[in-house]
Amino acid sequence: MVKTRAFGRGLGDHFQLGDAPALISRALRKTELAVTQLKRDEPNLGMTTPIPTEDAYLVALQVREVPDHELWMDDRWISSDPFPACTTTIYDLRRNPLACVRSPFHSLHFYLPLRALNVIAEERESMAIDDLSYRPGTGIDDPVVKHLGLALLPAFDNPDQASLLFVDYVTMALCVHVADHYGGEVLRVVRGGLTPRQERRAKEMLY
């Protein structure tokens, strides 16, 4: 039996939304990136159901303010801090995140497998990423996640007109940003020139 991943219906069911709309990118080798829109205008959703454990993160843009909710991880209460509109929240799917949501909500959840983050690290010839650096249950003012997420809203409003290439670029850009900004001091940014791997490839093509 194939395990349902935490995007589309696999995520929507946990918020009692059924087959939530999702945009999926397969531009990164041997893994998938996805972004799911979760939207509910009625209050008092109550508790979400458990999401199957996997080596992945959900990086969420809270498009709408969420003033009344609570978060649990590893069966332990974490926070009831409100989330202002357009803040970023991060959830580790290895830690069984659960929420009690009493406010209406509108959010975009980027599904980022740990494998995808480490493909980025490998391309940069950096140390592997084991964990992200963030404070669970706290909204983050991250303008990069905000603007990348908002740029995808028209694709959800008009999915038949959505460019798959555009979705690939946006999800890849967000994955690189998360690895770079929250992955700790693991990625070496090269200011001009080639990385050692790129230099080797170039030499192989010449000989």
Residue pairs with C-beta under 8 A, 6 or more apart in sequence:
3 52
3 54
4 10
4 52
5 32
5 34
5 54
5 56
5 111
6 51
6 52
6 54
6 56
6 58
6 93
6 109
6 111
7 22
7 24
7 34
7 35
7 36
7 109
7 111
8 19
8 20
8 21
8 22
8 24
8 34
8 36
9 18
9 19
9 20
11 20
11 22
11 36
11 38
11 51
11 58
11 109
11 111
12 18
12 19
12 20
12 36
12 38
13 49
14 48
14 49
14 50
14 51
15 38
15 40
15 45
15 48
15 101
16 45
16 48
17 38
17 39
17 40
20 36
20 37
20 38
21 36
21 37
21 156
21 159
22 34
22 35
22 36
22 37
23 34
23 35
23 152
23 155
23 156
23 159
23 162
23 167
23 171
24 32
24 33
24 34
24 167
25 32
25 33
25 34
25 164
25 167
25 168
25 171
25 172
26 32
26 33
27 33
27 168
27 171
27 172
28 116
28 119
28 172
28 175
29 119
30 115
30 119
31 113
31 115
31 116
31 119
32 111
32 113
32 116
33 110
33 111
33 112
33 113
33 116
33 171
33 172
33 175
34 110
34 111
34 171
35 108
35 109
35 110
35 111
35 149
35 152
35 167
35 171
36 108
36 109
36 111
37 106
37 107
37 108
37 156
38 105
38 106
38 107
38 108
38 109
39 105
39 106
39 107
40 104
40 105
40 106
41 104
42 104
43 102
43 103
43 104
44 102
45 101
45 102
45 105
46 100
46 101
46 102
47 98
47 99
47 100
48 98
48 99
48 100
48 101
49 98
50 96
50 98
51 93
51 96
51 97
52 93
53 93
53 94
53 96
54 93
54 94
54 113
55 93
55 94
55 113
55 114
55 115
56 93
56 111
56 112
56 113
56 114
57 90
57 91
57 92
57 93
57 111
57 112
57 114
57 117
57 132
57 178
58 90
58 91
58 93
58 97
58 109
58 110
58 111
58 112
59 88
59 89
59 90
59 91
59 109
59 110
59 112
59 145
59 174
59 178
60 88
60 89
60 90
60 91
60 107
60 108
60 109
60 110
61 86
61 87
61 88
61 107
61 108
61 110
61 145
61 146
61 149
61 150
62 83
62 84
62 85
62 86
62 87
62 88
62 89
62 105
62 106
62 107
62 139
63 85
63 86
63 106
63 107
63 108
63 149
63 150
63 153
64 85
64 104
64 105
64 106
64 107
65 82
65 83
65 84
65 85
65 103
66 82
66 83
66 101
66 103
66 105
66 107
67 82
67 83
67 103
68 82
68 101
68 102
68 103
69 80
69 82
69 83
69 99
69 100
69 101
69 102
69 103
69 105
70 77
70 79
70 80
70 99
70 100
71 77
71 78
71 79
71 80
71 97
71 98
71 99
71 136
71 137
72 78
72 96
72 97
72 98
72 99
72 100
73 91
73 92
73 95
73 96
73 97
73 98
73 136
73 137
74 95
74 96
75 96
78 136
78 137
79 136
79 137
79 138
81 137
81 138
81 139
82 139
83 89
83 139
84 139
86 146
86 150
87 139
87 140
87 141
87 142
88 139
88 140
88 141
88 142
88 145
88 146
89 137
89 138
89 139
89 140
90 132
90 134
90 136
90 140
90 182
91 97
91 136
92 131
92 132
92 136
95 136
108 149
108 152
108 153
110 145
110 149
110 171
110 174
110 175
110 178
112 174
112 175
112 178
114 129
116 175
117 129
117 132
117 175
117 178
117 179
117 183
118 128
118 129
120 175
120 176
120 179
120 180
120 187
121 127
121 128
121 129
121 179
121 183
121 186
121 187
123 195
123 197
124 187
124 188
124 189
124 190
124 195
125 188
125 195
125 196
125 197
126 186
126 187
126 188
127 186
128 186
129 179
129 183
129 184
129 186
131 184
132 178
132 182
132 183
132 184
133 182
133 183
133 184
134 140
134 182
142 181
144 174
144 177
144 181
145 174
145 177
145 178
148 170
148 173
148 174
148 177
149 174
151 170
152 167
152 170
154 162
155 161
155 162
155 163
155 166
155 167
156 162
179 186
179 187
180 187
180 189
194 202
